[in-house]
Amino acid sequence: MNEERVILSERPEDLKKAVEWGREQQKKIMNEKNEWLADVLMEKMTPLILKRKTLK
């Protein structure tokens, strides 16, 4: 796999800010994916759970 790297700045404080921003974006994306997955699972599983309760 060919990876391309771009130097945003030579200054360490700018690089630190860029890394922190990247980490925040990663957390945001993961939270959105987790919320989406939870919603999909609830949508699929709720009818099964309710059906199972009525059978008992």
C-alpha positions, 0 to 999 in steps of 0.5 A: 500500500502506498501512503502519502504523507503531507507535512503541514508545518515544521513547527511542533506546536502546529503539528501537535494541534493537527494531531489533536484535531485528528484524534478529535475527528476520529472520536467524533466519527466513532461516536457517530458510528456507534450511535448508528449501530445502536439504532440499527440493532434496536430497530432489529432486536426490539420486535424480537424481544417483544415477541419473545416476551409475549410467548412466555 
